[in-house]
């Protein structure tokens, strides 16, 4: 409620102002308190902050899945056994990364959609020379020549690296179906692969590659924006069987296993005899069996009993009818 002065109070106030008995500078009870200073954190837009790549189960799972897929697909592509294993995921200034690449080396320069940022895939020359020699029918054991890749060799390597690009794309599509790697060009000199500012922080995913007795590395270089786009998904992670491409790999493995030939052996009877009796066996001798050939007999698959069945003749052909399946021991 607003307080209103009486007529006497107003007259006394006016008289005090005229006589100077009222100090206008005196503090009042309603004086405002000084405002507290707000803490401001300075931010420099030109400063590149480090990327935290630890504690990201989704990223670890992508790398493990990608390594297994690359081992399988590259072995099929080059016609010899290729082992790919995750080694490390680190942060580094892009300029230092380029400086650490020793030519001859094969570098794929890619555009990552939908971010439109650029990324690199670099594979060491020792590995690629070994793959090339085997690709053209060589033993893959000669020493690497001290020269850069020829234009023809670069085209052949790009055909091999196409498998790598496809598997990387499939591994990351689980988090974003629009994720896509678009090939722009390839280089064999690191100084011509500066597609991002040299002082920018990038994160590197390094895989160890073994082809025969040759060892090398395959490194994927992503700019920081890629990690920021998928940061939440990479921290939370996802189920292994949800990774896109894993089901296709499993179907392919089951299909290949289904074509493996197995030795199936119906066992009519098992007998024992002494060595001297076995050595005296001649053509025409008769061996007594302890089992009736018309009775149910075990069926072994690669030496392990899996079924039981009855022998017989159908349309003039000797056959075996499966009567029951061997129970698995607990």
C-alpha positions in Angstrom: 0.0 0.0 0.0 1.3 3.5 -0.9 2.0 5.7 2.2 0.5 9.3 1.8 2.0 12.2 3.9 -0.4 14.4 5.9 -0.6 18.1 5.4 1.4 18.8 8.6 4.2 16.5 7.5 4.4 18.1 4.1 4.6 21.6 5.6 7.4 20.4 8.0 9.3 18.8 5.0 9.1 22.0 2.9 10.2 24.2 5.9 13.2 21.9 6.5 14.3 22.1 2.9 14.1 25.9 3.0 16.1 26.2 6.2 18.6 23.5 5.1 18.1 21.3 8.1 17.5 18.2 5.9 20.6 16.7 4.3 19.7 15.5 0.8 22.9 13.4 0.6 22.1 11.4 3.7 21.7 7.6 3.0 18.2 6.2 3.1 17.1 2.7 4.1 16.0 2.0 0.5 19.5 2.5 -1.0 20.1 -0.1 -3.8 22.7 -2.8 -3.1 25.7 -2.9 -5.5 25.3 -5.4 -8.2 27.5 -8.5 -8.1 30.1 -8.7 -10.8 29.4 -11.5 -13.3 32.2 -13.9 -14.1 32.9 -14.0 -17.8 34.9 -16.8 -19.4 36.9 -15.5 -22.4 36.5 -17.5 -25.6 38.8 -17.3 -28.6 37.1 -18.4 -31.9 40.5 -19.0 -33.5 41.6 -21.4 -30.7 41.4 -25.2 -31.5 40.4 -27.3 -28.6 41.5 -30.9 -28.1 39.0 -33.6 -28.9 38.2 -36.1 -26.1 38.2 -39.5 -27.7 38.2 -41.6 -24.6 35.2 -43.3 -23.0 33.4 -43.7 -26.3 32.2 -47.3 -26.6 30.4 -46.6 -29.8 33.7 -45.5 -31.5 35.5 -48.6 -30.1 32.8 -50.8 -31.5 32.9 -49.2 -34.9 36.7 -49.7 -35.1 36.4 -53.4 -34.1 33.7 -54.0 -36.6 35.5 -52.2 -39.3 38.8 -54.1 -38.6 37.0 -57.5 -38.9 35.2 -56.4 -42.1 38.4 -55.1 -43.7 40.3 -58.3 -42.9 37.6 -60.3 -44.6 36.9 -58.1 -47.6 40.5 -57.1 -48.4 41.6 -60.8 -48.3 38.9 -61.6 -50.9 39.9 -58.6 -53.0 43.7 -59.1 -53.1 43.7 -62.9 -53.1 45.9 -63.3 -50.0 45.4 -63.2 -46.2 45.1 -59.7 -44.8 44.9 -59.0 -41.0 43.6 -55.6 -39.8 43.6 -54.7 -36.1 42.7 -51.5 -34.3 45.8 -49.8 -32.8 45.0 -46.4 -31.4 42.6 -43.4 -31.6 44.4 -40.1 -30.9 44.2 -36.3 -31.2 46.8 -34.4 -33.2 47.3 -31.1 -35.0 46.7 -31.7 -38.7 50.0 -30.2 -39.7 51.9 -32.6 -37.4 50.0 -35.5 -38.9 50.9 -34.6 -42.4 54.6 -34.2 -41.3 54.6 -37.7 -39.9 53.6 -39.3 -43.2 56.6 -40.7 -45.0 56.3 -41.0 -48.8 55.7 -43.2 -50.7 52.2 -43.4 -49.3 48.8 -43.6 -50.8 46.3 -41.0 -49.5 42.6 -40.9 -50.3 41.0 -37.5 -50.0 37.3 -37.7 -49.2 34.3 -35.5 -48.6 32.1 -36.5 -45.6 28.4 -35.9 -46.2 26.2 -34.4 -44.9 28.9 -32.3 -43.0 30.7 -31.4 -46.2 34.0 -31.6 -44.3 37.1 -33.3 -45.7 38.8 -36.5 -44.4 41.8 -38.6 -45.3 42.6 -42.3 -45.5 46.3 -43.0 -45.6 47.9 -46.5 -46.1 51.7 -47.1 -45.9 53.6 -47.8 -49.0 55.2 -51.0 -47.8 51.8 -52.6 -47.5 50.5 -51.4 -50.8 53.7 -52.5 -52.7 53.2 -56.0 -51.2 49.5 -56.0 -52.2 50.3 -54.8 -55.7 52.9 -57.5 -56.3 50.5 -60.2 -55.2 47.7 -58.6 -57.2 49.8 -59.0 -60.4 50.8 -62.6 -59.6 54.1 -62.1 -57.8 55.2 -63.9 -54.7 54.9 -60.7 -52.7 58.4 -61.2 -51.2 60.6 -58.8 -53.1 61.9 -55.6 -51.5 60.0 -52.4 -51.9 61.5 -50.2 -54.6 62.6 -46.7 -53.6 60.2 -44.8 -55.8 56.7 -43.3 -55.8 53.7 -45.1 -57.2 53.2 -44.8 -60.9 49.8 -43.5 -62.2 48.8 -47.0 -63.3 49.7 -48.4 -59.8 47.7 -45.6 -58.2 44.6 -46.6 -60.2 45.0 -50.2 -59.1 45.4 -49.2 -55.5 42.3 -47.0 -55.7 40.3 -50.1 -56.8 41.6 -51.9 -53.7 40.9 -49.0 -51.5 37.3 -48.8 -52.8 36.6 -51.7 -50.5 38.0 -49.8 -47.5 35.8 -46.7 -48.3 32.7 -48.9 -48.6 33.3 -50.6 -45.2 34.0 -47.3 -43.4 30.7 -45.9 -44.8 28.7 -49.0 -43.7 30.2 -48.9 -40.2 29.2 -45.2 -39.6 25.8 -45.4 -41.3 24.3 -47.0 -38.1 24.5 -43.6 -36.4 23.3 -41.6 -39.4 21.9 -43.1 -42.5 23.0 -40.0 -44.5 26.7 -40.6 -43.7 28.5 -40.9 -47.0 32.1 -40.8 -48.2 32.6 -39.2 -51.6 35.9 -39.8 -53.3 37.5 -36.5 -54.5 41.1 -37.5 -55.4 44.2 -39.4 -54.3 47.7 -38.3 -53.6 51.1 -39.9 -52.9 52.7 -36.7 -51.5 51.5 -35.5 -48.1 52.2 -31.8 -48.8 49.5 -31.9 -51.4 46.9 -33.3 -49.0 46.4 -30.2 -46.8 42.6 -30.1 -47.1 42.0 -28.6 -43.6 43.9 -25.8 -41.8 47.3 -27.0 -40.5 46.6 -25.8 -37.0 43.3 -27.6 -36.7 42.9 -30.5 -34.3 41.9 -33.7 -35.9 41.4 -37.2 -34.6 43.2 -40.2 -36.0 42.0 -43.8 -36.1 45.0 -46.1 -36.8 44.8 -49.7 -37.8 47.7 -52.2 -38.0 47.7 -54.1 -41.4 49.6 -57.3 -41.9 50.0 -58.9 -45.4 52.3 -61.9 -45.3 55.5 -60.8 -43.5 54.9 -57.1 -44.3 53.4 -54.8 -41.6 52.1 -51.3 -42.0 49.4 -48.9 -40.9 46.1 -47.6 -42.3 45.1 -44.3 -40.8 41.7 -42.5 -41.0 41.9 -38.8 -40.3 38.6 -37.0 -39.4 38.1 -33.3 -38.6 36.7 -32.3 -35.2 33.2 -31.6 -36.6 32.7 -35.3 -37.3 33.2 -36.2 -33.7 31.0 -33.4 -32.6 28.1 -34.5 -34.9 28.0 -38.0 -33.5 29.3 -37.3 -29.9 26.2 -38.5 -28.1 25.8 -41.7 -30.2 29.5 -42.5 -29.7 29.3 -42.0 -25.9 26.1 -44.1 -25.5 27.2 -46.9 -28.0 24.9 -49.4 -29.5 24.4 -53.2 -29.7 27.0 -55.1 -31.8 24.3 -56.8 -33.9 22.8 -53.5 -34.7 25.8 -52.3 -36.7 24.7 -51.9 -40.3 26.5 -54.4 -42.5 27.0 -56.9 -39.6 24.0 -59.0 -40.6 25.2 -59.1 -44.2 28.6 -60.3 -43.0 27.0 -63.0 -40.8 24.8 -64.2 -43.7 27.8 -64.4 -46.0 29.7 -66.4 -43.3 26.8 -68.8 -42.8 26.5 -69.3 -46.6 30.2 -70.1 -46.9 30.1 -72.5 -44.0 27.1 -74.2 -45.5 29.3 -75.2 -48.6 31.9 -77.0 -46.5 32.1 -80.7 -47.2 31.9 -83.1 -44.3 32.6 -86.8 -44.0 29.5 -88.8 -42.9 30.1 -92.4 -41.8 27.4 -94.9 -40.8 29.0 -97.3 -38.4 27.6 -100.9 -38.9 29.7 -102.4 -36.1 32.8 -102.0 -34.1 34.9 -105.1 -33.4 38.3 -105.8 -31.8 40.9 -108.5 -32.7 44.4 -109.3 -31.9 47.2 -108.1 -34.1 48.3 -111.6 -35.1 44.8 -112.4 -36.3 44.6 -109.2 -38.3 48.0 -110.0 -40.0 46.6 -113.4 -41.0 43.5 -112.0 -42.8 43.2 -113.1 -46.4 40.8 -112.2 -49.2 37.7 -114.3 -48.7 37.9 -114.6 -44.9 34.7 -113.9 -43.0 34.5 -111.6 -39.9 31.7 -112.1 -37.4 29.9 -109.0 -36.4 28.3 -108.4 -33.0 25.6 -106.1 -34.4 22.7 -106.9 -36.7 23.1 -104.9 -39.9 19.3 -104.5 -39.9 19.4 -102.8 -36.5 19.7 -99.1 -35.8 23.3 -97.9 -36.3 25.1 -94.7 -35.3 26.1 -92.1 -37.9 29.3 -90.2 -37.4 30.0 -86.7 -38.8 33.8 -86.1 -38.9 34.2 -88.8 -36.2 31.4 -87.5 -33.9 28.1 -89.4 -33.5 25.3 -87.0 -34.6 22.5 -89.2 -35.8 21.2 -92.8 -35.8 19.5 -94.6 -38.7 18.5 -97.8 -40.5 20.2 -99.1 -43.6 18.1 -100.3 -46.5 17.5 -100.3 -50.3 15.3 -97.9 -52.2 14.9 -98.2 -56.0 18.0 -100.3 -56.1 20.1 -97.8 -54.2 21.6 -98.4 -50.8 20.3 -95.7 -48.4 20.2 -94.8 -44.8 17.1 -93.4 -43.1 17.7 -91.1 -40.1 15.6 -92.3 -37.2 16.7 -90.0 -34.4 19.3 -87.3 -33.6 22.0 -87.9 -31.0 21.3 -85.9 -27.8 24.0 -83.5 -26.9 25.8 -84.2 -23.6 25.3 -81.4 -21.0 
